[in-house]
Amino acid sequence: MADIGNWFVALSVVAPDLALTPPASVRAFAREDLHATLAFLGSIGETRARAGWDALSITMAAREIRLGPVRSLGASALASILDDSVIAHAIGATRDAITRAAGARLDERPPLPHVTVARIGRHASALERAAALAWADRLALETIPARVDRVSLYAGLSDRTTRMFRIVDSRPLR
């Protein structure tokens, strides 16, 4: 599987009991692809992505997290919004250093801890999009056990038949 342009550093999310059955116009993320992004680097290539990875300094410990309500973010992402000040702090404390070291564009938005769980298809009709949003609104993920125990460097995959991302490097949270 070849990598594509998008790179990011994220907390790997473990949620073994998460099982989604989305409508046809929605693609649920594989469990191995669940993450909470610390720094999105974009299409910068592996050398620059690794420079950002090398700049990562995080003191967060492995911990249980609570998934929250699923909301639409951007054009296609359906994300569980995390009410988690520890992850929000980790994003705020690491994002700029990682993106600067990678020579990537800085994100000026306030940290928004979230875990994307599915994406609406690029060619979804207005009716399919409405059905996808209604499905997402009905999801109740708050009781599903979830944990962050690693921080990882991810690359997008060109062949997305089973997975969206590949973990290029990873280290445990202590």
N, C-alpha and C positions, 0 to 999 in steps of 0.2 A: 504494500500500500504506500503510495507516494504522498509526501506532505504537500500541502498547499500553502498559500501565503500567510494565513493568520496564525500568529503566535500569541500566547498569553501565559501568565503565571497565576496559579490559582490554588486554593485549598481544595484538596480532593475530598469529596463527600461520599461517605459510605452509608447507604440506605438499602440494605438487602431485602426489606419487606415492601419496597416501593414497586408496585405493579400497576401500570396505567394502561387503560384500554381506550385510546383516543378515537375520535371520528376519523374517517378516511382521509380527510384533508390535513391531518395533523400527524407529525412524526414524534413519538416519544423518544427521549434520549435513552440510550443504553445505560444501565446502572454504572458501568465503568466510566461514563462520560460526565457524570454529575460532578459539579464543582462550583465553588464560589470564587469568582475572579478577583484577584488582587490588583493586577495590572494587565490591561489589554494592550498588546504591542502592535498588532496589525501585520501587514505584509512587509516584513523587514528582513527576512532571511535568517538562517540558523546562527550565523556568526554574531549578528547583532542581538538576537534573542538570547543567546548564551551570555553575552555581556550583561544584559539586564538580569538574567538569572544569577550571575555571579555577584551582582550588587545587592541581592536580596539579603536582608537582615531582619529576621522575625523572631520574636520572643514568645509567641503564643504557644500554649500547651495544647496537646490533643484534648478534645472535649466533645461532649454530647451537644448537639444543636437541636433546635426545634424548627421544623419547617413551618412556613406560614401560608397565608392565602396565595393563590396563584393569580397573577395579573399579567396583562399584556405589556411587554416592554419593547419598544421599537416596532418595526414592521412585522416581525414574525415570532419573536420570543415569547414563550409563556413561562413565567418564572415564579417560583415560590419566594415571596418576600420574607426575609429573615429579620425579626425584631431582635437583633443581637449586637449589643454595643461592643463586645470583644472583637467580632469580625469587622464591624465598622471602623474600629480603632486600627485594626491590622491593615485595612485598606488604606486609611489615611496616613499611616506611618510608613508604608512601604511603596505605595504606587509611584510617587514622583521619582524616587531614587532609581527604581527599576526602569521606568520609561526614559529617564534622562540617560542612564548608562547604555540603554539600547538605542538611543537616538530616535526614539519614537515620539509621537505627538502626546503631549500632556493632556490629561483629562481634567477639565476645570470643574466638573460637576461634583457635588458632595458625594461621599461614599454611599452606595446603596447595596447593602449585603443582600444577595439573592442567589438562588440556584435555578438555572433554567432547566425545566423538566421536559419541555417539548417545543416544537416549532411548527407554526402554521406553514403549509406548503406555499411556495413562491407563486404558484399559479391558481391559488384558491379563489373561487368566485366570492362575491359579496355574501351570498347565502352560506357557503361553506365557512367563510370567516366568522360570520355571526354564530354558526353552530359550534365552531371551535371555541369562541369566547364564552359561549354559554356552558360548554363542557368544562372549561377551565374554572369558571365561576363556581361550579358544583363540587369541584375537588376539595376534599378535606384531608390535608396531609399532616395536620398538627399532631396526630397520634402515632405517626409512623416514626419509629426510632431512626435517628440519623446521627452521624459522628463525623468530625474532621480529625484526621490523624496524620496527614501528610501535606506537604506543599509541593507542587509539581510544576514543571515547565511543559506546556502542551503545544502541539502543532496540529493544525487542521489537516484532515485527510482528503485526498481527491476522490477516493473510492469510499463513499459513505453508505454502503449497503448494510453494514452491521454496526459500525461505529462512526462517530463524527470526528474524534480526536485521537491523537496518540500521545502518550506520556513519554517525553524525551528524557527527562531527568526528574528525580524525585528525592525528597528526604523527609524523615519523620519529624513531626512536631514534638517538642520535648516539654 
